Amino acid sequence: MIAIGVVLIVVGLVVKISSLWIAGLIVGAVGLLLLLLGLLGRKVGGRKYWY
């Protein structure tokens, strides 16, 4: 999710489409939140590990 967020931000900045830029920020923030929860060992969505 973090990689998709970065790609959306870059494409949004290059093409000058603000909605892509905002979507990239949201997707990146959710990805970082899930990464942080995973690093802390907390269960996300009822599962501790996602394969």
PDB file with one MODEL, atoms N, CA, C and O in Angstrom:
MODEL        1
ATOM      1  N   MET A   1       0.820  -1.189   0.000  1.00  0.00           N
ATOM      2  CA  MET A   1       0.000   0.000   0.000  1.00  0.00           C
ATOM      3  C   MET A   1       0.860   1.248   0.000  1.00  0.00           C
ATOM      4  O   MET A   1       0.500   2.262  -0.597  1.00  0.00           O
ATOM      5  N   ILE A   2       1.985   1.170   0.663  1.00  0.00           N
ATOM      6  CA  ILE A   2       2.861   2.333   0.712  1.00  0.00           C
ATOM      7  C   ILE A   2       3.405   2.628  -0.679  1.00  0.00           C
ATOM      8  O   ILE A   2       3.470   3.786  -1.091  1.00  0.00           O
ATOM      9  N   ALA A   3       3.797   1.580  -1.405  1.00  0.00           N
ATOM     10  CA  ALA A   3       4.333   1.771  -2.756  1.00  0.00           C
ATOM     11  C   ALA A   3       3.264   2.333  -3.691  1.00  0.00           C
ATOM     12  O   ALA A   3       3.553   3.210  -4.505  1.00  0.00           O
ATOM     13  N   ILE A   4       2.044   1.841  -3.579  1.00  0.00           N
ATOM     14  CA  ILE A   4       0.955   2.363  -4.407  1.00  0.00           C
ATOM     15  C   ILE A   4       0.697   3.829  -4.071  1.00  0.00           C
ATOM     16  O   ILE A   4       0.444   4.635  -4.966  1.00  0.00           O
ATOM     17  N   GLY A   5       0.758   4.174  -2.797  1.00  0.00           N
ATOM     18  CA  GLY A   5       0.580   5.563  -2.387  1.00  0.00           C
ATOM     19  C   GLY A   5       1.644   6.470  -2.966  1.00  0.00           C
ATOM     20  O   GLY A   5       1.343   7.575  -3.415  1.00  0.00           O
ATOM     21  N   VAL A   6       2.892   6.012  -2.959  1.00  0.00           N
ATOM     22  CA  VAL A   6       3.984   6.814  -3.522  1.00  0.00           C
ATOM     23  C   VAL A   6       3.794   6.985  -5.028  1.00  0.00           C
ATOM     24  O   VAL A   6       3.999   8.075  -5.563  1.00  0.00           O
ATOM     25  N   VAL A   7       3.404   5.910  -5.708  1.00  0.00           N
ATOM     26  CA  VAL A   7       3.167   5.998  -7.156  1.00  0.00           C
ATOM     27  C   VAL A   7       2.037   6.980  -7.457  1.00  0.00           C
ATOM     28  O   VAL A   7       2.149   7.787  -8.380  1.00  0.00           O
ATOM     29  N   LEU A   8       0.962   6.920  -6.694  1.00  0.00           N
ATOM     30  CA  LEU A   8      -0.150   7.847  -6.912  1.00  0.00           C
ATOM     31  C   LEU A   8       0.260   9.293  -6.658  1.00  0.00           C
ATOM     32  O   LEU A   8      -0.165  10.192  -7.383  1.00  0.00           O
ATOM     33  N   ILE A   9       1.072   9.522  -5.648  1.00  0.00           N
ATOM     34  CA  ILE A   9       1.539  10.875  -5.368  1.00  0.00           C
ATOM     35  C   ILE A   9       2.392  11.392  -6.516  1.00  0.00           C
ATOM     36  O   ILE A   9       2.212  12.526  -6.961  1.00  0.00           O
ATOM     37  N   VAL A  10       3.319  10.572  -6.999  1.00  0.00           N
ATOM     38  CA  VAL A  10       4.200  10.999  -8.093  1.00  0.00           C
ATOM     39  C   VAL A  10       3.401  11.260  -9.362  1.00  0.00           C
ATOM     40  O   VAL A  10       3.601  12.279 -10.022  1.00  0.00           O
ATOM     41  N   VAL A  11       2.496  10.345  -9.709  1.00  0.00           N
ATOM     42  CA  VAL A  11       1.681  10.535 -10.913  1.00  0.00           C
ATOM     43  C   VAL A  11       0.797  11.768 -10.768  1.00  0.00           C
ATOM     44  O   VAL A  11       0.640  12.533 -11.720  1.00  0.00           O
ATOM     45  N   GLY A  12       0.225  11.966  -9.601  1.00  0.00           N
ATOM     46  CA  GLY A  12      -0.608  13.139  -9.372  1.00  0.00           C
ATOM     47  C   GLY A  12       0.159  14.435  -9.495  1.00  0.00           C
ATOM     48  O   GLY A  12      -0.374  15.422 -10.000  1.00  0.00           O
ATOM     49  N   LEU A  13       1.406  14.452  -9.041  1.00  0.00           N
ATOM     50  CA  LEU A  13       2.217  15.662  -9.158  1.00  0.00           C
ATOM     51  C   LEU A  13       2.667  15.902 -10.594  1.00  0.00           C
ATOM     52  O   LEU A  13       2.697  17.045 -11.051  1.00  0.00           O
ATOM     53  N   VAL A  14       3.015  14.837 -11.307  1.00  0.00           N
ATOM     54  CA  VAL A  14       3.487  14.985 -12.686  1.00  0.00           C
ATOM     55  C   VAL A  14       2.351  15.399 -13.619  1.00  0.00           C
ATOM     56  O   VAL A  14       2.523  16.283 -14.459  1.00  0.00           O
ATOM     57  N   VAL A  15       1.186  14.757 -13.470  1.00  0.00           N
ATOM     58  CA  VAL A  15       0.058  15.016 -14.356  1.00  0.00           C
ATOM     59  C   VAL A  15      -0.773  16.203 -13.867  1.00  0.00           C
ATOM     60  O   VAL A  15      -1.653  16.683 -14.581  1.00  0.00           O
ATOM     61  N   LYS A  16      -0.500  16.667 -12.676  1.00  0.00           N
ATOM     62  CA  LYS A  16      -1.203  17.793 -12.051  1.00  0.00           C
ATOM     63  C   LYS A  16      -2.692  17.487 -11.811  1.00  0.00           C
ATOM     64  O   LYS A  16      -3.568  18.306 -12.087  1.00  0.00           O
ATOM     65  N   ILE A  17      -2.940  16.284 -11.290  1.00  0.00           N
ATOM     66  CA  ILE A  17      -4.298  15.887 -10.906  1.00  0.00           C
ATOM     67  C   ILE A  17      -4.312  15.785  -9.382  1.00  0.00           C
ATOM     68  O   ILE A  17      -3.725  14.873  -8.800  1.00  0.00           O
ATOM     69  N   SER A  18      -4.984  16.727  -8.759  1.00  0.00           N
ATOM     70  CA  SER A  18      -4.934  16.800  -7.298  1.00  0.00           C
ATOM     71  C   SER A  18      -5.629  15.617  -6.627  1.00  0.00           C
ATOM     72  O   SER A  18      -5.244  15.221  -5.527  1.00  0.00           O
ATOM     73  N   SER A  19      -6.646  15.049  -7.272  1.00  0.00           N
ATOM     74  CA  SER A  19      -7.344  13.926  -6.646  1.00  0.00           C
ATOM     75  C   SER A  19      -6.436  12.699  -6.538  1.00  0.00           C
ATOM     76  O   SER A  19      -6.542  11.946  -5.571  1.00  0.00           O
ATOM     77  N   LEU A  20      -5.542  12.484  -7.514  1.00  0.00           N
ATOM     78  CA  LEU A  20      -4.581  11.382  -7.409  1.00  0.00           C
ATOM     79  C   LEU A  20      -3.598  11.638  -6.279  1.00  0.00           C
ATOM     80  O   LEU A  20      -3.218  10.716  -5.558  1.00  0.00           O
ATOM     81  N   TRP A  21      -3.191  12.884  -6.126  1.00  0.00           N
ATOM     82  CA  TRP A  21      -2.244  13.247  -5.080  1.00  0.00           C
ATOM     83  C   TRP A  21      -2.861  12.999  -3.706  1.00  0.00           C
ATOM     84  O   TRP A  21      -2.212  12.455  -2.813  1.00  0.00           O
ATOM     85  N   ILE A  22      -4.109  13.400  -3.549  1.00  0.00           N
ATOM     86  CA  ILE A  22      -4.801  13.204  -2.269  1.00  0.00           C
ATOM     87  C   ILE A  22      -5.035  11.720  -2.004  1.00  0.00           C
ATOM     88  O   ILE A  22      -4.856  11.256  -0.878  1.00  0.00           O
ATOM     89  N   ALA A  23      -5.437  10.969  -3.041  1.00  0.00           N
ATOM     90  CA  ALA A  23      -5.635   9.526  -2.880  1.00  0.00           C
ATOM     91  C   ALA A  23      -4.322   8.852  -2.497  1.00  0.00           C
ATOM     92  O   ALA A  23      -4.317   7.929  -1.682  1.00  0.00           O
ATOM     93  N   GLY A  24      -3.213   9.301  -3.074  1.00  0.00           N
ATOM     94  CA  GLY A  24      -1.904   8.756  -2.730  1.00  0.00           C
ATOM     95  C   GLY A  24      -1.545   9.008  -1.278  1.00  0.00           C
ATOM     96  O   GLY A  24      -0.992   8.136  -0.607  1.00  0.00           O
ATOM     97  N   LEU A  25      -1.858  10.197  -0.796  1.00  0.00           N
ATOM     98  CA  LEU A  25      -1.599  10.501   0.617  1.00  0.00           C
ATOM     99  C   LEU A  25      -2.421   9.600   1.539  1.00  0.00           C
ATOM    100  O   LEU A  25      -1.913   9.097   2.541  1.00  0.00           O
ATOM    101  N   ILE A  26      -3.679   9.404   1.196  1.00  0.00           N
ATOM    102  CA  ILE A  26      -4.546   8.574   2.034  1.00  0.00           C
ATOM    103  C   ILE A  26      -4.082   7.123   2.027  1.00  0.00           C
ATOM    104  O   ILE A  26      -3.978   6.496   3.082  1.00  0.00           O
ATOM    105  N   VAL A  27      -3.801   6.585   0.834  1.00  0.00           N
ATOM    106  CA  VAL A  27      -3.359   5.190   0.733  1.00  0.00           C
ATOM    107  C   VAL A  27      -2.019   5.000   1.440  1.00  0.00           C
ATOM    108  O   VAL A  27      -1.812   3.998   2.125  1.00  0.00           O
ATOM    109  N   GLY A  28      -1.112   5.956   1.275  1.00  0.00           N
ATOM    110  CA  GLY A  28       0.182   5.869   1.950  1.00  0.00           C
ATOM    111  C   GLY A  28       0.048   5.929   3.463  1.00  0.00           C
ATOM    112  O   GLY A  28       0.744   5.209   4.179  1.00  0.00           O
ATOM    113  N   ALA A  29      -0.849   6.789   3.956  1.00  0.00           N
ATOM    114  CA  ALA A  29      -1.050   6.899   5.399  1.00  0.00           C
ATOM    115  C   ALA A  29      -1.641   5.611   5.975  1.00  0.00           C
ATOM    116  O   ALA A  29      -1.234   5.169   7.049  1.00  0.00           O
ATOM    117  N   VAL A  30      -2.592   5.013   5.268  1.00  0.00           N
ATOM    118  CA  VAL A  30      -3.170   3.746   5.728  1.00  0.00           C
ATOM    119  C   VAL A  30      -2.104   2.655   5.726  1.00  0.00           C
ATOM    120  O   VAL A  30      -2.035   1.848   6.653  1.00  0.00           O
ATOM    121  N   GLY A  31      -1.276   2.633   4.689  1.00  0.00           N
ATOM    122  CA  GLY A  31      -0.194   1.650   4.626  1.00  0.00           C
ATOM    123  C   GLY A  31       0.796   1.811   5.758  1.00  0.00           C
ATOM    124  O   GLY A  31       1.238   0.824   6.345  1.00  0.00           O
ATOM    125  N   LEU A  32       1.148   3.051   6.070  1.00  0.00           N
ATOM    126  CA  LEU A  32       2.068   3.290   7.187  1.00  0.00           C
ATOM    127  C   LEU A  32       1.442   2.900   8.521  1.00  0.00           C
ATOM    128  O   LEU A  32       2.123   2.370   9.399  1.00  0.00           O
ATOM    129  N   LEU A  33       0.145   3.163   8.672  1.00  0.00           N
ATOM    130  CA  LEU A  33      -0.545   2.778   9.903  1.00  0.00           C
ATOM    131  C   LEU A  33      -0.555   1.261  10.070  1.00  0.00           C
ATOM    132  O   LEU A  33      -0.292   0.754  11.160  1.00  0.00           O
ATOM    133  N   LEU A  34      -0.859   0.533   8.990  1.00  0.00           N
ATOM    134  CA  LEU A  34      -0.860  -0.925   9.065  1.00  0.00           C
ATOM    135  C   LEU A  34       0.544  -1.465   9.322  1.00  0.00           C
ATOM    136  O   LEU A  34       0.712  -2.440  10.053  1.00  0.00           O
ATOM    137  N   LEU A  35       1.549  -0.832   8.722  1.00  0.00           N
ATOM    138  CA  LEU A  35       2.934  -1.240   8.968  1.00  0.00           C
ATOM    139  C   LEU A  35       3.298  -1.036  10.432  1.00  0.00           C
ATOM    140  O   LEU A  35       3.915  -1.907  11.046  1.00  0.00           O
ATOM    141  N   LEU A  36       2.922   0.098  10.989  1.00  0.00           N
ATOM    142  CA  LEU A  36       3.219   0.383  12.391  1.00  0.00           C
ATOM    143  C   LEU A  36       2.524  -0.609  13.315  1.00  0.00           C
ATOM    144  O   LEU A  36       3.131  -1.107  14.264  1.00  0.00           O
ATOM    145  N   LEU A  37       1.254  -0.898  13.042  1.00  0.00           N
ATOM    146  CA  LEU A  37       0.537  -1.867  13.870  1.00  0.00           C
ATOM    147  C   LEU A  37       1.165  -3.248  13.765  1.00  0.00           C
ATOM    148  O   LEU A  37       1.251  -3.970  14.758  1.00  0.00           O
ATOM    149  N   GLY A  38       1.600  -3.615  12.573  1.00  0.00           N
ATOM    150  CA  GLY A  38       2.248  -4.909  12.396  1.00  0.00           C
ATOM    151  C   GLY A  38       3.573  -4.993  13.126  1.00  0.00           C
ATOM    152  O   GLY A  38       3.903  -6.032  13.699  1.00  0.00           O
ATOM    153  N   LEU A  39       4.336  -3.909  13.112  1.00  0.00           N
ATOM    154  CA  LEU A  39       5.620  -3.903  13.810  1.00  0.00           C
ATOM    155  C   LEU A  39       5.445  -3.981  15.323  1.00  0.00           C
ATOM    156  O   LEU A  39       6.300  -4.514  16.030  1.00  0.00           O
ATOM    157  N   LEU A  40       4.336  -3.447  15.809  1.00  0.00           N
ATOM    158  CA  LEU A  40       4.072  -3.486  17.246  1.00  0.00           C
ATOM    159  C   LEU A  40       3.521  -4.833  17.697  1.00  0.00           C
ATOM    160  O   LEU A  40       3.359  -5.070  18.894  1.00  0.00           O
ATOM    161  N   GLY A  41       3.228  -5.723  16.732  1.00  0.00           N
ATOM    162  CA  GLY A  41       2.729  -7.048  17.079  1.00  0.00           C
ATOM    163  C   GLY A  41       1.239  -7.095  17.343  1.00  0.00           C
ATOM    164  O   GLY A  41       0.737  -8.073  17.897  1.00  0.00           O
ATOM    165  N   ARG A  42       0.524  -6.049  16.952  1.00  0.00           N
ATOM    166  CA  ARG A  42      -0.920  -6.033  17.178  1.00  0.00           C
ATOM    167  C   ARG A  42      -1.630  -6.737  16.040  1.00  0.00           C
ATOM    168  O   ARG A  42      -1.163  -6.719  14.901  1.00  0.00           O
ATOM    169  N   LYS A  43      -2.752  -7.352  16.345  1.00  0.00           N
ATOM    170  CA  LYS A  43      -3.543  -8.023  15.321  1.00  0.00           C
ATOM    171  C   LYS A  43      -4.277  -6.980  14.479  1.00  0.00           C
ATOM    172  O   LYS A  43      -4.830  -6.015  15.007  1.00  0.00           O
ATOM    173  N   VAL A  44      -4.272  -7.191  13.167  1.00  0.00           N
ATOM    174  CA  VAL A  44      -4.989  -6.311  12.248  1.00  0.00           C
ATOM    175  C   VAL A  44      -5.995  -7.164  11.497  1.00  0.00           C
ATOM    176  O   VAL A  44      -5.612  -8.111  10.811  1.00  0.00           O
ATOM    177  N   GLY A  45      -7.265  -6.846  11.616  1.00  0.00           N
ATOM    178  CA  GLY A  45      -8.291  -7.627  10.931  1.00  0.00           C
ATOM    179  C   GLY A  45      -8.433  -9.031  11.482  1.00  0.00           C
ATOM    180  O   GLY A  45      -8.845  -9.935  10.754  1.00  0.00           O
ATOM    181  N   GLY A  46      -8.105  -9.239  12.744  1.00  0.00           N
ATOM    182  CA  GLY A  46      -8.249 -10.544  13.355  1.00  0.00           C
ATOM    183  C   GLY A  46      -7.081 -11.485  13.128  1.00  0.00           C
ATOM    184  O   GLY A  46      -7.082 -12.609  13.630  1.00  0.00           O
ATOM    185  N   ARG A  47      -6.074 -11.033  12.369  1.00  0.00           N
ATOM    186  CA  ARG A  47      -4.922 -11.894  12.083  1.00  0.00           C
ATOM    187  C   ARG A  47      -3.646 -11.175  12.497  1.00  0.00           C
ATOM    188  O   ARG A  47      -3.494  -9.971  12.289  1.00  0.00           O
ATOM    189  N   LYS A  48      -2.742 -11.931  13.081  1.00  0.00           N
ATOM    190  CA  LYS A  48      -1.474 -11.339  13.485  1.00  0.00           C
ATOM    191  C   LYS A  48      -0.505 -11.257  12.312  1.00  0.00           C
ATOM    192  O   LYS A  48       0.276 -10.310  12.215  1.00  0.00           O
ATOM    193  N   TYR A  49      -0.551 -12.249  11.421  1.00  0.00           N
ATOM    194  CA  TYR A  49       0.356 -12.277  10.269  1.00  0.00           C
ATOM    195  C   TYR A  49      -0.448 -12.327   8.980  1.00  0.00           C
ATOM    196  O   TYR A  49      -1.456 -13.029   8.895  1.00  0.00           O
ATOM    197  N   TRP A  50      -0.005 -11.591   7.991  1.00  0.00           N
ATOM    198  CA  TRP A  50      -0.607 -11.609   6.657  1.00  0.00           C
ATOM    199  C   TRP A  50       0.435 -12.145   5.698  1.00  0.00           C
ATOM    200  O   TRP A  50       1.538 -11.605   5.607  1.00  0.00           O
ATOM    201  N   TYR A  51       0.094 -13.201   4.984  1.00  0.00           N
ATOM    202  CA  TYR A  51       1.055 -13.822   4.072  1.00  0.00           C
ATOM    203  C   TYR A  51       0.712 -13.483   2.647  1.00  0.00           C
ATOM    204  O   TYR A  51       1.406 -13.914   1.726  1.00  0.00           O
TER     205      TYR A  51
ENDMDL
END
